Amino acid sequence: MSKEITVDRIELAERRYRQIVPEPVQNWAEMPVRELGIWLKDYVAPLVGEYTARPRFRDAACWSLHEFRAGANTPARRQVDATAAALTRHARLLRAALRSRRVATAVGESLLPLRFVDQELVVTGSGARPISRTVREVDQLPVMIAQIEAIARPFWRDLVDPADYLEPRGAWLLREEPSEHVTAGEFVVSLNPELHAIGDFISRCLFRRVEVLAEILERADRAVLACVPALGRAAPKPVAEVAGDRDHLQETIRQLHTICGPEDETAVRGSCVILAQVYAAFHPAPDVGWLGLPENVIEVGRHTLRHRFTNTRNPELTESVAAALGDLRRLYANEPPGQSALEEAVARGGLVLTTSPRAVYWEKQRLAINWANNDRPWEMLVALARKGRLGAAVEERDLFPDDASPSAMPTLFGRLKRLLPAELWKHIIPGIKLRSYCLKLESAQIVVIEKPA
């Protein structure tokens, strides 16, 4: 795929968008939904499809998936864990402070009760008529203590959900899974402008989770610190530590935002996510295996994004896609003319596999192996590469039926090991589960190209 042809297609897509929407749309009724749908399906999605095999595009589009995922040995993931620990630690400090009867009494007296109004209505053809109205007050202190206790446990098992990639899943990742799925209002796109209509939902949902938890703790901080003058020297030790620990928590959260990198890099990555989402939603037969997401997550995201486009008529969606096309040009501004996806991948080093025809490149060199005569080792290597990008291990069930002999997996690994150079196979190590194996390379060092150009 040449640079000149690709740039022309980007310009064509941008020009077509300007023809459809020459001026910003102010009224939702003016949205040319049908024309924009054709633009996404016939201009944008096929164009993005040409980039999905390219390592640079994949790295940018999958940055939050790979950098924030549980178990990743990355600065971003370490900062997620540090933020979770800081939230939990601060909640436990507040819990200890509120266990003091003097502190709890002072805080309870400072909090105004929450007021709820319950009404019963009769709906008739002429409208709704109230028939009863009840005002009830709820003490804030038990609510605050319950929220702090939940954070101190903590109630979540992770602050990052890979299933948010195409569309926020609408839930917290709870340690104790509920019997049925309950949508959390904090992650409904239509109710939270912070999430936007399209883009890097994994990062935004992570920040939204942290923001919600931090706001709960901040309200408690204000209430506890406000009672310090009244308590004087009688204030217990945890109260004296609240202010300093609050500052540490705020700095940890600030560093979490900073870890995403300079704004221009974050913007380009976000644009690649947008284009990957459009490709998944509007291409008639998208190849999105490289995202490493379950099929049901892909299907839900596809339908939700198309529904949002056709029903909410949100101008932000298509305007963001149009802007993302310009960032795609920036991503490949220094690309050598005529460089193919395979050439780009090989030039970066690491492990590169092409499935048709079968070929393996390691550290910029093609391995002289007849894969046509080694079907099973080839299948294992492809599985190792695909799962290795996600930091996951290949298990027996991935390659063998349930009745496979205990020696089948080790035997297959031995066959593959004899084919590979030592500098490559030393990166394949046993997984946590019995008879499982994991390819321990950075995600950016593993590329699987299904259909090389």
PLY file of the C-alpha trace (Angstrom):
ply
format ascii 1.0
element vertex 453
property float x
property float y
property float z
element edge 452
property int vertex1
property int vertex2
end_header
0.00 0.00 0.00
1.69 3.19 -1.11
1.70 6.39 0.83
0.47 8.37 -2.17
-2.61 6.20 -2.71
-3.50 6.23 0.99
-3.19 9.99 1.30
-5.44 10.38 -1.75
-8.07 8.20 -0.10
-7.87 10.18 3.12
-8.35 13.38 1.15
-11.24 11.82 -0.73
-12.96 10.85 2.53
-12.39 14.29 4.02
-13.65 16.02 0.89
-16.77 13.86 0.80
-17.51 14.73 4.44
-17.26 18.45 3.68
-19.69 17.97 0.80
-22.21 16.27 3.08
-21.75 18.67 6.00
-20.42 21.97 4.57
-21.32 23.80 7.80
-21.49 22.56 11.39
-24.92 21.10 12.14
-26.77 23.11 14.78
-30.15 21.35 14.78
-30.38 17.58 15.20
-33.17 17.46 12.63
-30.71 18.75 10.02
-28.37 15.76 10.38
-28.07 14.03 6.96
-28.06 10.61 8.61
-28.40 8.53 5.46
-25.58 10.27 3.60
-23.27 10.16 6.62
-24.01 6.47 7.10
-22.94 5.82 3.52
-19.82 7.91 4.12
-18.87 5.83 7.16
-19.57 2.53 5.41
-18.19 3.23 1.92
-15.42 5.75 2.52
-14.10 5.54 6.08
-14.40 1.85 7.03
-12.63 0.47 3.91
-9.88 3.07 4.29
-9.29 2.09 7.92
-9.27 -1.56 6.87
-6.05 -0.87 4.94
-4.37 0.19 8.20
-5.56 -2.52 10.58
-2.62 -4.80 9.75
-0.08 -2.04 10.40
1.78 -2.23 13.72
1.85 1.52 14.28
-1.91 1.81 13.87
-2.57 -1.25 16.02
-0.26 0.00 18.78
-2.04 3.36 18.85
-5.55 1.88 18.64
-4.78 -0.71 21.36
-2.72 1.50 23.68
-5.23 1.63 26.51
-6.12 -2.06 26.02
-2.50 -3.14 26.42
-1.09 -0.51 28.78
-3.90 -0.50 31.36
-4.83 -4.20 31.33
-4.59 -6.21 34.53
-1.20 -7.83 35.00
0.61 -5.65 32.45
4.13 -4.70 33.50
3.77 -1.13 32.21
4.06 2.30 33.87
0.39 2.94 33.08
-0.78 -0.23 34.81
1.47 0.37 37.80
-0.11 3.81 38.16
-3.60 2.29 38.00
-2.64 -0.06 40.84
-1.08 2.82 42.79
-4.27 4.86 42.37
-6.46 1.97 43.53
-4.21 1.49 46.56
-4.30 5.23 47.37
-8.11 5.30 47.19
-8.39 2.26 49.44
-5.81 3.55 51.92
-7.53 6.93 52.21
-10.93 5.31 52.72
-9.49 3.16 55.53
-8.03 6.26 57.16
-11.44 7.99 57.04
-13.08 4.83 58.35
-10.70 4.80 61.31
-11.42 8.47 61.98
-15.20 7.99 61.89
-15.00 5.05 64.29
-14.27 7.65 66.96
-17.61 8.50 68.59
-16.56 12.13 69.04
-15.64 12.48 65.35
-18.78 10.71 64.10
-20.98 12.87 66.33
-19.32 16.09 65.17
-19.52 15.06 61.51
-23.15 13.95 61.85
-24.13 17.29 63.37
-22.46 19.18 60.52
-24.28 17.30 57.75
-27.69 18.47 56.66
-30.14 15.60 56.11
-30.96 14.57 52.56
-34.54 15.39 51.60
-36.56 13.13 49.29
-40.01 13.90 47.96
-42.35 11.00 47.14
-45.41 11.77 45.05
-48.36 9.75 43.80
-49.92 10.93 40.54
-53.09 10.17 38.69
-52.58 10.30 34.95
-55.67 11.21 32.92
-56.34 12.34 29.40
-55.95 15.95 30.52
-52.63 15.40 32.23
-51.18 14.27 35.57
-52.69 15.28 38.94
-50.87 14.77 42.27
-52.92 13.00 44.93
-50.32 12.69 47.68
-46.93 14.12 48.57
-44.56 12.93 51.29
-41.29 14.53 52.30
-38.78 12.31 54.08
-35.35 13.09 55.46
-32.39 10.71 55.41
-29.39 11.07 57.71
-26.26 11.54 55.57
-23.79 10.04 58.05
-24.80 6.35 57.66
-24.75 6.78 53.88
-21.28 8.33 54.03
-19.97 5.61 56.34
-21.36 2.86 54.08
-19.73 4.41 51.00
-16.38 4.73 52.76
-16.58 1.14 53.97
-17.26 -0.07 50.42
-14.19 1.76 49.08
-12.04 0.60 52.00
-12.77 -3.09 51.26
-12.54 -2.28 48.20
-15.75 -3.32 46.40
-14.14 -3.48 42.93
-11.73 -6.04 41.54
-10.31 -3.69 38.88
-10.75 -0.11 37.73
-10.08 -1.03 34.09
-12.53 -2.98 31.94
-11.28 -4.08 28.49
-14.93 -4.65 27.50
-15.35 -0.85 27.47
-13.32 -0.60 24.25
-16.16 -0.17 21.73
-18.80 1.02 24.18
-18.87 1.48 27.97
-20.19 -1.74 29.46
-22.15 0.28 32.00
-20.90 -1.48 35.12
-18.31 -1.59 37.86
-16.08 -4.66 37.95
-17.31 -5.93 41.30
-15.50 -8.42 43.50
-18.85 -10.08 44.12
-20.72 -10.33 40.84
-24.45 -9.52 41.15
-27.04 -12.08 40.11
-28.11 -9.81 37.25
-26.48 -7.01 35.28
-27.35 -3.57 36.62
-26.38 -0.55 34.52
-24.45 2.05 36.49
-25.46 5.59 35.58
-21.84 6.76 35.77
-21.06 4.89 32.52
-24.08 5.74 30.38
-22.81 7.81 27.46
-26.01 9.83 27.08
-25.91 10.83 30.77
-22.18 11.55 31.08
-20.72 14.07 28.61
-17.28 13.24 30.04
-17.39 9.95 28.13
-18.17 11.55 24.72
-20.01 9.79 21.91
-17.01 7.89 20.56
-13.34 7.40 21.35
-11.09 5.91 24.04
-13.77 4.63 26.40
-11.33 2.43 28.33
-9.32 5.44 29.54
-12.39 7.62 30.03
-14.25 4.96 32.03
-11.12 4.41 34.13
-10.93 8.13 34.89
-14.69 8.23 35.54
-14.42 5.41 38.09
-11.56 7.17 39.85
-13.41 10.49 39.73
-16.58 9.04 41.31
-14.62 7.38 44.12
-12.49 10.47 44.72
-15.58 12.69 44.95
-17.08 10.43 47.64
-13.87 10.60 49.65
-13.54 14.35 49.11
-16.98 14.97 50.64
-15.98 12.90 53.64
-12.65 14.76 53.86
-14.42 18.11 54.09
-16.79 16.85 56.76
-14.04 15.28 58.90
-11.63 18.21 58.59
-14.38 20.71 59.39
-14.79 19.17 62.85
-11.09 19.50 63.76
-11.41 22.97 65.43
-14.27 21.76 67.63
-12.35 18.65 68.72
-9.08 20.44 69.37
-6.46 18.24 70.98
-9.06 15.55 71.52
-9.03 14.75 67.81
-7.80 11.16 67.27
-4.62 10.50 65.27
-6.35 9.41 62.01
-8.04 12.83 61.78
-4.64 14.55 61.87
-3.45 12.36 58.99
-6.41 13.00 56.69
-5.16 16.23 55.12
-1.72 14.88 54.21
-3.08 11.62 52.83
-5.68 13.54 50.81
-2.88 15.50 49.14
-1.07 12.24 48.35
-4.24 10.80 46.80
-4.76 13.87 44.63
-1.15 13.71 43.42
-1.50 10.00 42.60
-4.62 10.72 40.52
-2.85 13.57 38.76
-0.01 11.22 37.84
-2.54 8.74 36.45
-3.73 11.37 34.00
-0.16 12.38 33.20
0.87 8.80 32.39
-1.15 8.96 29.16
1.59 11.16 27.71
1.67 14.48 25.83
-1.66 15.79 24.56
-0.71 15.42 20.90
0.23 11.73 21.35
-2.96 11.11 23.32
-5.01 12.81 20.60
-3.51 10.66 17.83
-4.06 7.48 19.84
-7.64 8.53 20.51
-8.17 9.12 16.79
-6.93 5.61 16.00
-9.39 4.21 18.55
-12.20 6.17 16.89
-11.28 4.81 13.46
-11.01 1.26 14.81
-14.47 1.64 16.34
-15.92 2.90 13.05
-14.23 0.05 11.19
-15.71 -2.50 13.60
-19.17 -0.95 13.47
-19.60 -0.04 9.81
-17.42 -2.41 7.79
-19.55 -5.28 6.43
-16.94 -7.91 7.40
-14.44 -6.37 9.85
-11.35 -8.35 10.87
-10.97 -7.27 14.50
-9.28 -10.33 15.98
-6.21 -8.20 16.66
-8.18 -6.35 19.36
-8.34 -9.56 21.38
-11.91 -8.91 22.55
-14.65 -11.54 22.94
-17.09 -11.79 20.04
-20.07 -10.80 22.20
-18.28 -7.59 23.24
-17.60 -6.78 19.58
-21.22 -7.41 18.59
-22.70 -5.31 21.40
-20.30 -2.46 20.59
-21.08 -2.61 16.86
-24.83 -2.43 17.38
-24.66 0.27 20.06
-22.44 2.54 17.99
-24.63 2.19 14.91
-27.73 2.80 17.03
-26.21 5.94 18.56
-25.39 7.27 15.11
-28.80 6.61 13.56
-31.00 7.47 16.57
-29.32 10.16 18.64
-27.96 12.02 15.62
-25.07 13.36 17.67
-22.87 15.59 15.47
-19.88 14.86 17.72
-19.72 11.31 16.38
-19.08 12.10 12.70
-17.14 15.28 13.44
-14.76 13.23 15.59
-14.35 10.70 12.77
-13.56 13.46 10.27
-10.94 14.92 12.62
-9.49 11.44 13.22
-8.75 11.07 9.50
-6.42 14.04 9.73
-4.63 12.46 12.69
-4.20 9.26 10.65
-2.16 11.29 8.19
-0.05 12.60 11.10
0.57 9.05 12.34
2.18 8.13 9.01
3.73 11.49 8.16
7.26 10.02 8.09
6.40 6.72 6.43
8.77 5.65 3.62
6.96 5.79 0.25
5.48 2.47 -0.80
6.05 0.71 2.49
3.60 -2.17 3.05
2.15 -3.30 6.35
4.46 -6.32 6.31
7.53 -4.23 5.59
6.62 -1.85 8.39
6.22 -4.72 10.83
9.44 -6.49 9.83
11.45 -3.26 9.96
10.53 -2.82 13.62
12.02 -6.17 14.62
10.34 -8.53 17.06
8.11 -11.41 15.96
5.99 -11.08 12.80
3.69 -13.79 11.45
1.72 -13.79 8.21
-1.01 -16.41 8.01
-1.42 -16.45 4.23
1.10 -17.41 3.08
2.57 -18.82 6.26
5.76 -17.03 7.21
7.62 -16.04 10.38
10.05 -13.15 10.77
12.22 -12.76 13.86
14.44 -9.76 14.43
14.00 -8.64 10.78
14.92 -12.05 9.32
12.55 -14.60 7.77
12.91 -18.02 9.37
13.69 -20.79 6.87
11.01 -23.22 8.06
8.63 -25.25 5.92
5.43 -24.53 7.83
3.32 -26.50 5.34
4.87 -29.67 6.82
4.44 -28.47 10.39
0.74 -27.68 10.76
0.42 -28.27 14.50
3.54 -26.35 15.57
2.34 -23.53 13.30
-1.06 -23.49 15.02
0.63 -23.31 18.41
2.92 -20.45 17.35
-0.01 -18.43 15.97
-1.96 -19.02 19.19
1.06 -17.98 21.25
1.42 -14.78 19.23
-2.25 -13.83 19.39
-2.52 -14.48 23.11
0.92 -13.04 23.77
-0.27 -9.61 22.64
-2.79 -9.79 25.48
-0.35 -11.16 28.03
-2.33 -14.42 28.13
-1.19 -18.06 27.97
-2.12 -20.77 25.47
-3.87 -23.64 27.23
-4.64 -27.22 26.22
-8.24 -26.35 25.38
-7.02 -23.84 22.77
-5.32 -26.56 20.71
-6.67 -29.94 21.79
-10.03 -31.59 22.44
-11.06 -32.49 25.96
-9.79 -36.07 25.67
-6.21 -35.13 24.76
-3.48 -37.05 26.54
-1.49 -35.20 29.27
1.61 -35.44 27.08
0.01 -33.83 23.99
0.75 -30.22 24.89
4.36 -30.73 26.08
5.05 -32.86 22.99
3.71 -30.16 20.68
5.77 -27.52 22.48
8.86 -29.69 22.03
8.23 -29.92 18.29
7.83 -26.15 18.03
10.92 -25.54 20.14
13.07 -27.63 17.78
11.97 -25.45 14.85
12.60 -22.03 16.39
15.93 -20.29 17.00
17.04 -20.27 20.62
16.75 -16.48 20.86
13.03 -16.79 20.11
11.94 -19.90 21.97
13.56 -18.73 25.19
10.74 -16.15 25.35
8.15 -18.95 25.51
7.71 -19.89 29.15
5.29 -22.09 31.15
2.03 -20.41 32.10
0.37 -20.43 35.50
-1.93 -23.33 34.60
-0.57 -26.82 34.11
0.54 -27.52 30.52
0.09 -23.95 29.37
2.64 -21.68 27.68
3.03 -17.93 27.28
5.00 -15.82 24.82
6.71 -13.19 26.97
7.32 -10.31 24.59
5.99 -6.76 24.72
2.75 -6.35 22.79
4.44 -4.00 20.33
6.98 -6.76 19.49
4.28 -9.21 18.31
2.45 -8.76 15.00
0.10 -11.20 13.30
-0.86 -10.18 9.75
-3.78 -12.12 8.34
-3.65 -10.80 4.76
-0.35 -9.08 3.94
-0.51 -6.50 1.16
0 1
1 2
2 3
3 4
4 5
5 6
6 7
7 8
8 9
9 10
10 11
11 12
12 13
13 14
14 15
15 16
16 17
17 18
18 19
19 20
20 21
21 22
22 23
23 24
24 25
25 26
26 27
27 28
28 29
29 30
30 31
31 32
32 33
33 34
34 35
35 36
36 37
37 38
38 39
39 40
40 41
41 42
42 43
43 44
44 45
45 46
46 47
47 48
48 49
49 50
50 51
51 52
52 53
53 54
54 55
55 56
56 57
57 58
58 59
59 60
60 61
61 62
62 63
63 64
64 65
65 66
66 67
67 68
68 69
69 70
70 71
71 72
72 73
73 74
74 75
75 76
76 77
77 78
78 79
79 80
80 81
81 82
82 83
83 84
84 85
85 86
86 87
87 88
88 89
89 90
90 91
91 92
92 93
93 94
94 95
95 96
96 97
97 98
98 99
99 100
100 101
101 102
102 103
103 104
104 105
105 106
106 107
107 108
108 109
109 110
110 111
111 112
112 113
113 114
114 115
115 116
116 117
117 118
118 119
119 120
120 121
121 122
122 123
123 124
124 125
125 126
126 127
127 128
128 129
129 130
130 131
131 132
132 133
133 134
134 135
135 136
136 137
137 138
138 139
139 140
140 141
141 142
142 143
143 144
144 145
145 146
146 147
147 148
148 149
149 150
150 151
151 152
152 153
153 154
154 155
155 156
156 157
157 158
158 159
159 160
160 161
161 162
162 163
163 164
164 165
165 166
166 167
167 168
168 169
169 170
170 171
171 172
172 173
173 174
174 175
175 176
176 177
177 178
178 179
179 180
180 181
181 182
182 183
183 184
184 185
185 186
186 187
187 188
188 189
189 190
190 191
191 192
192 193
193 194
194 195
195 196
196 197
197 198
198 199
199 200
200 201
201 202
202 203
203 204
204 205
205 206
206 207
207 208
208 209
209 210
210 211
211 212
212 213
213 214
214 215
215 216
216 217
217 218
218 219
219 220
220 221
221 222
222 223
223 224
224 225
225 226
226 227
227 228
228 229
229 230
230 231
231 232
232 233
233 234
234 235
235 236
236 237
237 238
238 239
239 240
240 241
241 242
242 243
243 244
244 245
245 246
246 247
247 248
248 249
249 250
250 251
251 252
252 253
253 254
254 255
255 256
256 257
257 258
258 259
259 260
260 261
261 262
262 263
263 264
264 265
265 266
266 267
267 268
268 269
269 270
270 271
271 272
272 273
273 274
274 275
275 276
276 277
277 278
278 279
279 280
280 281
281 282
282 283
283 284
284 285
285 286
286 287
287 288
288 289
289 290
290 291
291 292
292 293
293 294
294 295
295 296
296 297
297 298
298 299
299 300
300 301
301 302
302 303
303 304
304 305
305 306
306 307
307 308
308 309
309 310
310 311
311 312
312 313
313 314
314 315
315 316
316 317
317 318
318 319
319 320
320 321
321 322
322 323
323 324
324 325
325 326
326 327
327 328
328 329
329 330
330 331
331 332
332 333
333 334
334 335
335 336
336 337
337 338
338 339
339 340
340 341
341 342
342 343
343 344
344 345
345 346
346 347
347 348
348 349
349 350
350 351
351 352
352 353
353 354
354 355
355 356
356 357
357 358
358 359
359 360
360 361
361 362
362 363
363 364
364 365
365 366
366 367
367 368
368 369
369 370
370 371
371 372
372 373
373 374
374 375
375 376
376 377
377 378
378 379
379 380
380 381
381 382
382 383
383 384
384 385
385 386
386 387
387 388
388 389
389 390
390 391
391 392
392 393
393 394
394 395
395 396
396 397
397 398
398 399
399 400
400 401
401 402
402 403
403 404
404 405
405 406
406 407
407 408
408 409
409 410
410 411
411 412
412 413
413 414
414 415
415 416
416 417
417 418
418 419
419 420
420 421
421 422
422 423
423 424
424 425
425 426
426 427
427 428
428 429
429 430
430 431
431 432
432 433
433 434
434 435
435 436
436 437
437 438
438 439
439 440
440 441
441 442
442 443
443 444
444 445
445 446
446 447
447 448
448 449
449 450
450 451
451 452
